[in-house]
Amino acid sequence: MTSSPPPGVPATTRAVVIRGKGDVGIDDAVPTPRLREGYVLVRTTAVALNPTDWKHVDFAMGGDPTGARVGCDYAGIVKAVGPGVTTFKPGDRIAGGVHGANQSQHEDGAFAEYIAAKADIAFKIPDTMTDTDASTLGLGVTTVAQGLFQELKLNLPSDPVTTGEPILISGGATATGILGIQFAKQAGYRVLATASPKQFAYLQSLGVDAGDLADYHAGAQACAETLAAAAREHRNPGHVPLTKAWDCVASPETTELCARTLAATTGAASLHYRSLLPVADDVVRRVDARIDNGYSYYYKAFGEAFTKAVPFAASPADHAFACDFWRLAAELITAARIVPAPAFVDQGGAGLEGVLAGLQTLKAGDVHGGKLVYTMV
């Protein structure tokens, strides 16, 4: 681990830092991150916002992240590579995800001019992609890997199913849902999804059939009936029933919606619900005892110990899965078989000042169908 910055890199950097519960601001001179083993030092060119960012500021993720730098999604230019890094070199344009608001490593976090990023949770940006678009992918791709392929055990896009097996994605027009739809389609699955009707045409452009979309505004019961009826049509060649649901919203309403949709499936011994946040088992099992329940946690993908509400041990298995998936994802992104969710650039201002405004916009629930992105240079 290198304690001093490499030549040409300043000793300090500007960053968005948590000052206390609900209190976040810009620090003009925090130490430039150390160059740890397996990491690269990046001069950011764009960063993207996720709900987890404002939730950490509000201490809603547990623990006390005071002093930590915020942000998970970035794009930028590699300035130096740490020990063990062979995939990137100085000057490369890359994008990926970092562990923002890390109570165990305060210097982690994407919302800064210079950041340390784990090299195996990143990809080289193709020449055909802008930095603003690329910056939206880090957390989302990692979360798709965990939720759809590690937890729900979908076949990978490198080994697609041929039966057209259906899967329900709740929150299809969320930034993560948009990616999940594409990866599931690349893996051969038929996707049923919930969204606002104004997003239906966009989701159809990603490969979702019009008859497989449901308006979540109709309420959990009505929406579940619509989706269950669509699933029963068995338009997939293998006539495989709907047994899996991935919830990208993870609210009480969407949990009930997913559970009720799965419960309409007959002839299946087990049903599987996964979400982005923990849900008590009885919430889904009281709808149908066949439903098992679980969630994925983005921060486990880095393979390092960390603390939120409770300590988490390092998980080499989670890290290995994420690394393998990122190698596959990079190929699909480069081939334009996976495209980023829409980027809403510099709404409220550019740079770190814009980020602060964006955190409030995101917290207010005013972002739909894409991600807020802020340019850094």
N, C-alpha and C positions, 0 to 999 in steps of 0.2 A: 504494500500500500504506500502510495506517494503522499507525503504530508504537505508538500509545497506545490503550488500550481506549476505546470510546465511553462517553458518560455513562451512569451507572447500572450499569456493568460493572466488577467489581473488577480491580485490576492483576494479581492472582495468582489461581490456581485450584488445587484439589486434582486430582491425576492419578495414574494407575498408570504407573510409570516403570521401565524396565529398568536395573538397577544393575550387571549383569555376567552372565556366562553362568549361566543357571539361577537368577538372583537378580532378583526383581521385588518392588516394594513401592509404598506410597503416599507421594508427596511432597505435603506440605500447602501448598506455596507455590511452584509453578512459574509463570513468566510466562503470563498469558492470551495466547492466540494472536493474532498480528497479523491484521488484516483485509486479506487479499491480494485482488488483482483476480480476479473470478470466484468469490469465496468469500463465505460468510455466517458470522456468528458465532452459535453456537447454545448455549443453556442446555439441557443434556441432561436428559431425563426418564426415559429407559430406554436401556440398552445390551445388546447380545447378543454372545455369545462364538462364536468359530470356531476350528477346529484351528490355523489359521495363527497365532493369538495365542500359544498356549503354545509353538509351534515357534519363533517368533521369540525368545521368552524363553530358550529352550534353544540359541539360535544355530543351529538346524537348517535355517534358510533361507539361511544363508551370510552372511558379513560379520560386523560387530560393531555391533549396534544399541544399545550401552550409551548411556544418556541419553535414548533415544527413548520417547515415550509409546505405550502399547499400545492395540490395539482398532480394529476396522473398522466395526462396525454400531452405529447410534445412532438415537434419536428425540429430538425436543426442540422448543424454542420459539426462533424466530429473534429475536435481539436486535439485530442490525445487518446490513446488506448492504454488500458491497464494491463497488468500481468495476466497472461492466459487468453487474451483476446486475439483471435486470428480472423474473424469474419469481417471486420471493418478496419479502415485506416484513416488517418487524418485527411480531411477534405471531403469525405463521403457525406452525402445527404441521407439522413436516416430519420426514422420515426418509430415510436413505440410507447411503452408504458413504464412508469416508475411508481414507487410506493409513496404517494403523497401523504402528508400529515402523519408521518411515521414517528411514533413516540420513542422508538428505539434508535432511530437515526434521524435526527432533526434536519440534517442537511439534505436528505432526500426531498423530492418535490419538484414538479415540473414548472411551476410559475416563478421562474427566475431567468436571468440572462444567461447564466452558466449553470448546468446541471450535471449530475452524475447519473448515468443510465445503465442498467444491466444489458449487456450486449446481446444476450440470447432471448430477450423479450423486445425485439426490435427488428426492423427490416430496412433494406436499402431502398430508398424511394426511387421508383422508375422515372425516367426522363419525361414520361407522358403525364405525370401526376404533380400537382402543385403541393407545396409544403402545407398550405392551409387544409387541403383535403386529407393529406397524409396524417396530419396531426390528430385527426378524429379517430384513428384506428386502434391505438394501443390498448386501452382498457376494454374496448368493445370486442376485439378479436380474442383477447385472453378470456373474457367472460363467456363468449360463445364456446370456446374450447372446453372450458370447465363445465358449463351448464348442459350443453347438448351432447358433447362427445365423451366427456369424462363421467359425468353424473348419469345422464340418460342413456349413455352407451350407444349412441347412433353410430352407424358405419361412417368411416371417414370418407371425404370426397375422393381419396385415392382408391377406395374400395366401395363404390356406391352400391346401394341396394337396387334390385331390379323389380321389386314387387310394388313399388309406389306406396310403401307404407306411410300412413298419415301421421302427422304430429301437429299438435296445437301450440301456437305461439301467441300468448296473450301480451298485448302491447306491441303489435307488429310494426307500428310506425314510430316506436321509440328508436333512438339511435342504435341500441343494442339489438332490438328486434329486427331492424332493417338488415343488419349483418347476419343475424341468426337465420332469417329467411333465406338469404343467399347461400350460406354454407349448407343449410339443410337441402336446398334444391340441388346444389352441386353434388351432394351425397345421395341423390336419387329419391328423396322423400317428397311426398305431397304435403304441402303446408296449408293448414287452416289457421286463420289469424283474426284477431280483433283489432279494430282501429276506428277512428272517426271516418265517416263517409267521405269527407274531403280528402282523405289519404288513400281511398280505395284505388283510384287510377294509378297512383304511384306504386302501390304494392302489387298491382297487376303487372306493371312493367318489370317487376322483379321475379315474376313467374307464378304468383298466386292466382288461382282461378277466381273469377268473379263470384261464383257460387260458394266459395270457401272463405268468404269474408263476412264478418258480423260486426254490427255497430254496437260498441260497448255502452253507448248511451241508453240502450234499450233496457239495461238492467241485467243482473246476473242470470236470473231464471230465463228470461226471454232470449238472451244471447246464447245461453247454453243450449236451449231447444233448437235454435237456428243451426248452431254448429253440429250438434248431435245428429240432426236430420241430414246435414250435408255429409257427415262421416258415414252414415248408414247407406248412402247411395253407392258406396264401394266402387268409386270410379277408378281405383287402382287395380292393375291387372292381377295382383295376387289376392285380392279381396281380403286384405289384412285389416283388422279392426283398429280403431283409435285407442291406444293404451298409454300414450305419453303426452304430457303437457309441460311447457316451459313458460313460466310467468315472469315477464320482464318489467312488470309494474309492482307486483307483490303487495297489493293493498288487500284489505279484508274482502272487498268486492270482487277483485280479480281472482283471489284464492277460491272463493265460493264459485265463481263462474267456471274456473278450470275443473274443480271437483265435480260440479254438476254435469259438465260436459263428459268427463271421463265416466261418471257413474251410469250414463246412458248406454255404455258399451256392454253388450251381453256376450257371454261365452269366454271371457278372459278371466283367468284365475287371479291375476294381479294387474294393477294400474299404477302409473308412476307420475308423480307431480314434483317438479323442481322449480325453485324460484331464486331470485337474486338476494333475498333476505330470509332469515329464519322464520318459519311458521310452525306453531305448535301442532303436534301430530293430531290432536283431537279435532282441530279445525277441519281437516280434510277427511279424517276417518269417520266423523259423525255423519258425513254425507254418504260415504261408502267405505266399508271396512277393508275393501281390497286395495285402497289407494295408499301407497307408501309415499313418504314425504322427505324432502331434503333441500339443501341449498348449496350454492357455490360461493366462494369467497375469493375475490380477485387477488387479495394480498398474499394468499398462500402460494401463488404461482412463482414468487421470487425465491422460494426455497430457503428463506431466512426466518429466524425467530423474530416475533414482534408481539406487541401488546396493544389491545384495544380495551374492551371492558374486562377481558381476562387475557392472560398470556397465551400465545400460540407457539408451539414448538416448530422448529424448522421442518418442512415436509419435502424431502428429496423426491418423493414420488410425484407430488403436485408440480414441482419444478420441472422434472423430466418430461411430464406430459405436456406442459406448456411449451417447453423448448421444441419438442417434436412437432407439436401443432403449428408453432410459428414458422418452422421451416416449410411446412406444407402451405400455410397461409401466404407466405411471401411469394411462392410460385404462383398461386392463384391471383394475388393482387397484381403482380407484374404482368400476368397474362390478361388482366382486366376482366377476369371471371368473377372477381369480387370487387365491387365499387363502393367507395365511402358513402355514408349518409350525407345529405346536404349540409354544407358548412355555412353558418350565418356569421359573416366575418365583420369584426370590429363594431358590433352593435354596442353603442354606449361609449365608444372610444377605442383607441389602439393601445397596445402594450399592457403593462401591469396595471395602469390606471383603468383601462378598459376591463381587465379581468375583475377588478373589484366591483365595477358596475354590473358585470355579467353574473357574478355570484348572487347578487340581489335579484336579478331578472330570473335566474334559474330557480332560486328559492321560491319566488312568487308563483311558479308554475306557468310561466309565460313562454316556454320554449316547447315546440312540438315539431316532430318530423325531421329533426336534425340536431346539430350541436352548435353551440356558441364557440367561435374560434377568434383568437386575438393574435395579430401579427406582432412580432417582437423586434423587427429591424426595418 
